Amino acid sequence: AGTPRFSYLVSYEGSAEDLNTWLRHYLAKHVPMMAHFPAIRQIEVCTRLDWCGQLPWPRVDYMLRNKVVFDSAEALTAALHSPVRHEMRKDYHAFPPFSGRVSHYPMSMVAILPAGATAESRSPERRW
């Protein structure tokens, strides 16, 4: 198992008047702010994917989920009390119109890679 890290998951569980406009704003303005959190290690942003399927459970229509990762609970706490978080709150109020719940989850996590995999081979990265 890998070294424990600490993450903060955010889920936007509603809908936007114009999803593309909302996502453009979020990706262009909100995500780059996250990159300025002190001691941040990783940012993941997941947008919804529409598909055809016959799976037997209800399909949700969430707009976006994100995860920021830190090396310690103290680093996560410091980031959540930083000026960056206050700027992100201001930007939240400037989001294009949307409705629905926004949920926040602080979590402890361990990344487990399959045999032969490396952290570098897991996914493409984008630098902000």
N, C-alpha and C positions, 0 to 999 in steps of 0.2 A: 504494500500500500504506500501511497505517496505521503508527503508531509501535509499535515492539516493546514488549511487556509480558511479564511473567513470571507463570506460573500454577503452581498445585499441584493436580493432579488426584488424587482419591481414589475408588476403586471398591470397593464392597461386593459381592463376587461370590458370596455364599452365600445362605442362606435363614434366615428367622426362624421361631421357633415360632409367633408371631402377627405377621404382616407389618404389619397396621394399628397394633398397639401399638408395634412397633419404629419405624415411620415417625413416629408421633405424638411419641414421645420424641425422635427425631432432630431433627425440625422444630421442636419446642417448646423444646428445651434446647441441642442441639449447634450448630445454625445460628446462633442469637443470639450464642453465644460467638464464632463466626467474625467477626461484625461488629465485635468489639473488637480484632481484630488491628491492630497499628500500621500505618498507611499502606495499609490495604486499599482497593482500588478497586472490586472487584466480587465477588459471590458468585453462583454458579449451582448449583442443586440439581436433579438429574434423577432422577425415580423411574420405575420400570418401567411399561410399557404393554403390556397383553395385547391381542392382535388376531388376527383370522382372516386367513390369507394362504397363498400358495402359493410363496413365495420359495424358491429351491433351496439355501439354506444352513442350517446348524443354528441353532436359536433358543436364545439364552442366557436364563437366569433370574436375572439380577443384580437385587439389591434397589434399589441407589441408586448414583449417581455425583455427585460435586460438584467444583466448580472455584472456587478463590479466585484473584484476580488482583492483581498489584502492578506498580508502575512500573519496578522495577529488581530485578536478582538480589539486590542487597544488602538491599532492603526485604523480599523473600521470605525470605531467610536470617534477618533480624532477627525476622520474625514467627514463624518456625519455632523460634526460640530464646527466644521471649517467654513471660512468665507465662501468657498466654492459651493457648498450646499445652499447657502443663503442666496447666491446668484442663481442657482438652479431653481430655487423656489420662485424667484422673480420671473424666470423664463417660463416656468409652469403656468403662471397666470397670463402669459402672452401666447400660449398654445392656440392654434386655430380651434374653433368650436368642436367640442366632443362631449359625450355624456357617458356615464357609467362609472364603475368602481375602479379605483387605483389601489392596489394592495402592495404592501412592503413587507419583506421577510428577511431578517438577518439570519444567516445560517452558518454553521460550521461545515466544511466540506473536505473531502479527500478525493483527488483525481486518481483513478485506477486505469492504467493503460494495458491493452492486450499484449501478450507476449510478442516481442519483436518490434513493437511500436515505440516511437519516441515522441516527446512533447512537440517537437518541431513538425512532425508528420501529421498531427491531428487535424489542423485546419489552417486555411489561409489567414494571414493577419493584415490588418490595415492600420497604418500609423496615422494618428491625428496630429 
